[in-house]
Amino acid sequence: MMVARSLVLFVLAAVAEIGGAWLVWQGVREHRGWWWIGFGIIALGLYGFVATLQPDAHFGRILAAYGGVFVAGSLVWGMVMDGFRPDRWDLTGALVCLVGVLVIMYAPR
């Protein structure tokens, strides 16, 4: 149950951080305006809060493992929101990162 909760929190954190960064990107680079930037900043703050809800108490471990979720999630976000098509090396790298998440967070200690 703890692993499932942790994975859900990682996904929620990724949506908040990647979505927030995307909103800021859209506001600045695509000239969509300050509302987009403001919502992006709020989402980025929400990411910081969601990360604190992880059951593991070690900040370094949480952030290191989350990095792998961020990498894979960014590729998925790009595919869904921007029509990005990852190549085999993008997918291989994301898979390596996700294996790293499992090792860092869920290996027996």
Contacts in CASP RR format, 6 or more apart in sequence:
PFRMAT RR
TARGET T0000
AUTHOR 0000-0000-0000
METHOD contacts of the structure
MODEL  1
MMVARSLVLFVLAAVAEIGGAWLVWQGVREHRGWWWIGFGIIALGLYGFV
ATLQPDAHFGRILAAYGGVFVAGSLVWGMVMDGFRPDRWDLTGALVCLVG
VLVIMYAPR
2 55 0 8 1.000
3 106 0 8 1.000
5 55 0 8 1.000
6 54 0 8 1.000
6 55 0 8 1.000
6 56 0 8 1.000
6 105 0 8 1.000
6 106 0 8 1.000
9 50 0 8 1.000
9 51 0 8 1.000
9 53 0 8 1.000
9 54 0 8 1.000
10 54 0 8 1.000
10 65 0 8 1.000
10 66 0 8 1.000
10 69 0 8 1.000
10 101 0 8 1.000
11 69 0 8 1.000
12 50 0 8 1.000
13 47 0 8 1.000
13 48 0 8 1.000
13 50 0 8 1.000
13 51 0 8 1.000
13 66 0 8 1.000
13 69 0 8 1.000
14 66 0 8 1.000
14 69 0 8 1.000
14 70 0 8 1.000
14 73 0 8 1.000
16 43 0 8 1.000
16 44 0 8 1.000
16 45 0 8 1.000
16 46 0 8 1.000
16 47 0 8 1.000
16 48 0 8 1.000
16 50 0 8 1.000
17 43 0 8 1.000
17 44 0 8 1.000
17 47 0 8 1.000
17 48 0 8 1.000
17 70 0 8 1.000
18 70 0 8 1.000
18 73 0 8 1.000
18 74 0 8 1.000
18 77 0 8 1.000
19 40 0 8 1.000
19 43 0 8 1.000
19 77 0 8 1.000
20 39 0 8 1.000
20 40 0 8 1.000
20 41 0 8 1.000
20 42 0 8 1.000
20 43 0 8 1.000
20 44 0 8 1.000
20 47 0 8 1.000
21 40 0 8 1.000
21 44 0 8 1.000
22 40 0 8 1.000
22 77 0 8 1.000
22 81 0 8 1.000
23 36 0 8 1.000
23 37 0 8 1.000
23 38 0 8 1.000
23 39 0 8 1.000
23 40 0 8 1.000
23 43 0 8 1.000
24 36 0 8 1.000
24 37 0 8 1.000
24 38 0 8 1.000
24 40 0 8 1.000
24 41 0 8 1.000
24 44 0 8 1.000
26 32 0 8 1.000
26 36 0 8 1.000
27 33 0 8 1.000
27 34 0 8 1.000
27 36 0 8 1.000
27 37 0 8 1.000
28 37 0 8 1.000
51 62 0 8 1.000
51 63 0 8 1.000
51 66 0 8 1.000
54 62 0 8 1.000
56 62 0 8 1.000
56 105 0 8 1.000
61 104 0 8 1.000
61 105 0 8 1.000
62 105 0 8 1.000
64 104 0 8 1.000
65 100 0 8 1.000
65 101 0 8 1.000
65 104 0 8 1.000
65 105 0 8 1.000
66 101 0 8 1.000
67 97 0 8 1.000
67 101 0 8 1.000
68 94 0 8 1.000
68 97 0 8 1.000
68 98 0 8 1.000
68 100 0 8 1.000
68 101 0 8 1.000
69 97 0 8 1.000
69 98 0 8 1.000
69 101 0 8 1.000
71 93 0 8 1.000
71 94 0 8 1.000
71 97 0 8 1.000
72 94 0 8 1.000
72 95 0 8 1.000
72 97 0 8 1.000
72 98 0 8 1.000
73 94 0 8 1.000
75 84 0 8 1.000
75 86 0 8 1.000
75 90 0 8 1.000
75 91 0 8 1.000
75 94 0 8 1.000
78 84 0 8 1.000
79 85 0 8 1.000
79 86 0 8 1.000
86 94 0 8 1.000
END
